[in-house]
Amino acid sequence: MAKKPAKTKIRKTSTNAVSKKKTAARPAALDQPLRDHLLYLLKDGGAHASFDAAMGDWPVQLAGVKVANFPHTAWMLLEHMRLAQWDILEFSRNSKHISPKWPEGYWPESEAPANEKAWKASMARFRKDLQAMEQLISDRKADLYARIPWGDGQTILREALLVADHNSYHLGQLVMLRKSIGI
């Protein structure tokens, strides 16, 4: 009878994996190409649509319009993106931040903005928080690879990629919604 091989420990690679090793200091110059790429993704790099291209001239009168077989309006998507981006940003820089309840805290209660002022304020807040995330990434003092002390394995790098991916996904939905509405 053959002996069974000894069980080997498999190292987790998820964002929840815990590493006891200290990160060695890296020269800031080595991180610059990564920082530049992250900024490229956040702004509208490669295949990513820019926020302004998708939202810039969306008429407020059509912000609450639903189309067949699509569950969200432009307002719902804008507010969802704003809330999620804000949560990720605040988690990344504020140890006292408490995330909204999932999933209801990440979606607006209404299908349309209360008025044009609310629509414009939401877009302005989205832009401001995106710019703050870009500033965090640009800050050479911010270690992109270090675990965020109050998290459970997250890094600034992971959070920046999460913002880029999440925004890209929903901006794509907004582009399709825009085409479906005919604007």
Sequence and secondary structure as in RCSB ss.txt:
>XXXX:A:sequence
MAKKPAKTKIRKTSTNAVSKKKTAARPAALDQPLRDHLLYLLKDGGAHASFDAAMGDWPVQLAGVKVANFPHTAW
MLLEHMRLAQWDILEFSRNSKHISPKWPEGYWPESEAPANEKAWKASMARFRKDLQAMEQLISDRKADLYARIPW
GDGQTILREALLVADHNSYHLGQLVMLRKSIGI
>XXXX:A:secstr
             STT    S      HHHHHHHHHHHHHHHHT TT   HHHHHTT  GGGTT   TT    HH
HHHHHHHHHHHHHHHHHH TT     TTGGGS SSSS SSHHHHHHHHHHHHHHHHHHHHHHH TTS SSSB TT
SSS BHHHHHHHHHHHHHHHHHHHHHHHHHHT 
